[in-house]
Amino acid sequence: MGMNRRKVLVGLGTIVAGGGVAFGSGAFSQVSAKRTITANTVGDGSAYLDLSGDGSYVSVNGNQVEFTFDSLNENATSEFDDILTVTVNAGDPSTSDAIASSYDIYFEDVTGVGSSSALNFENQDDNSTLVGSGEAASISYSGGNWGSVNVRAKFNLINNAVGDVPSNVTIVADDGN
C-alpha cells in the first residue's frame, strides 16, 4: 500500500501531538518579575483595625496599644470592663475601598491566654471569650458604618500565677478568605 496525503497528514499530526506530550506545551512553570511596592503604616487609631484603649489600663504608646495592669490580687479573679474597643476601618464594602463586608475579631491563642488561663479577653456584649479563631466576634458593615467589639480583660490568678500572663498578645481581624 502506498502512502497518500491523508495518511501522511494523520501521521505528522500524531508525531506533533506525541512530541507536545513528551516535550511539554511550551508554557512556563515559573516567572520572576521585579515590581515596586509602596506601603505605609499609621498608628492603631487610624489603621484598618482601630484599637482604642480606655486610658487607664490600655493606652496608645507611640503607634501601638499598650496594656498595663498593676496591683492585681493574688488568688483572685479580676475583671476590667471596656478596656479596649476594636473597630474596623476598612472602607465601604460596596465600593472598591474594602476587601470584605465582615471581619472576625479575636486574640491569637497563645499559652497563658484563654478561658481557663491566667488572662482571658471577652466580648463585653455577650461575655464570650475572644481567644482563638473559633471564638471570634464578627464585625460587619451596616448603615454606613463598621461595628465594633468592646473587650473585657479577665485575670484568673486563683489557679494561675501572674507570671503565666504573656508579655505580648496579637489581635487578629480575619475576613475569612
N, C-alpha and C positions, 0 to 999 in steps of 0.2 A: 504494500500500500504506500502510495506516495503521500507526501505532506501537502495539504492545501493551506490556503491562507487562514481559514478559521482555526485549524489545529495549531498553527504557529502562534496566532494571537492568544489562544487559550493557554498554550504552553508558556509564552512570555508572561502572561498575566499571573500564572501560578508561580513562576520564578520570582517575579517582582513582589508578590504578596508574601511568599516564603522569606524573601530577603528582608522585608519590612519587619516580620516577626522575629527573625534571627538577629537583626542588627538594630532594632528599635525604630521608632517613628520619626526620629529627628527632633523630638521635643526634648526639653531640658528637665533636669531634676532639681537644680538649684540655681538661684540667681542671687547675686550680691550687688546692691546698689547703695551708694552713699547719698544720704538726704540730710537736709537741715532740719533741726528740731528747735523750737522755741518753747521754753517752759518758764513759768514764773510762780513764785509762792507768795502767799499772803498769810496773815495771822488767822487763828482758828475762828475768830468772829466774822471774817469776811470770806472764808473759803467755801467750797461746795458743801462742806459739812460744818455748820456753825455750832461751836461749842461755847456756851456761856455759863460761867460759874456764878455762885451765889455771893461771892465777895468775901465770905467768912472762911469757908473751908476749901473752896475751889476758886482760883483766880487765874488771870492771864499773866504769865511771866514771859516777857519777850513775845514770841509768836506761838507759845504753847500753853495749854491749860495745865495748871499745877494743883494737885490735891495736897492739902495739909491738914492732918488730924492729930492734934496734940492732946495729951492727958486723957487717953482712953482708959476706962475702968477695966481692971483685971477681973477675970471670972464673971464677966457680964456681957450682955448684948447691947450694943449702942447703935441707934439709928439716926441718920442725918437726912432729913427730908429736903426735897427741892434743891439739892446741891448743884445740879448740873441740868441744863436744858440743851437737848440735841435737836437741831433744826437742819433740814436740807435746804440748800440754796442753789439748786441745780437748774433753775430756769423753768420756763413754761413747757411742759411735755408736748403741747400741741404744736410747738414750733421746733425748729432745729436747735434751740438753745439747750434742751435737756436730752439725756440719754434714755431715761426711763420715767414711768409715771408713778412708781413707788420704790421705796428702798427699805430693806430690812436693817434695823439698827441693833447692834449687840456688842458686848465686850468679849474680846477673844478669851477663850477658855484656856487658862494657864493655872499652874499649881498655886494654890492659896486663894483663888477666886472661884466662887460658885456658891450654891445654896447651903452647903454644909461646911464650907471653908471659912477661913478667918475673915474674908471680905466677900460680900455679895453686892452686886448692883441690881436694883429692882426698878421696874416701871412703877412710878408713883401712882399712876392712874388705876392699875389693877393688881398691884403687889406681886406681879410675876417677875421671876428672875430674868435678867437680860444678858446672862453669861452663856456663850456658845451660840452657834448659828441656828440651832434648833429652838432656841428660846428668844428669838429676835422679836422686836416690836416693829410693826410695819408703819412707815410714814408715807402718806400719799399726797398728791396734789389735788386740791379741791377748792373751788370758788376763787381761783386766782392766787392761792397761797399754798405753801407746803405746811404740813402738820409738824408737830414736834413731840418729843418724849421728855418728860420730866423724870429725872433719875434720883433715886434714894440710895445712899450707901449704908450698908448694914454690916457691922463688925460683930463677929461671934468669937469672943475671947473666953468663952466657957470651956469649950473643947479644943481651942486653938490658942497659940501664943501670938503676941504682936509681931514676933519675928517671922511668922508664917505669911504675913501680908507682903505681897510683891512690891518692889520699888517702882515698877512700870506697868501700865495697862495699855491695851490697844483697843480703840473704839472703831468698829467696822460699820460701814454703810455699803450694803450689797444690793445691787439691782436684780439679782437672781440669774444673771447670764454668766 
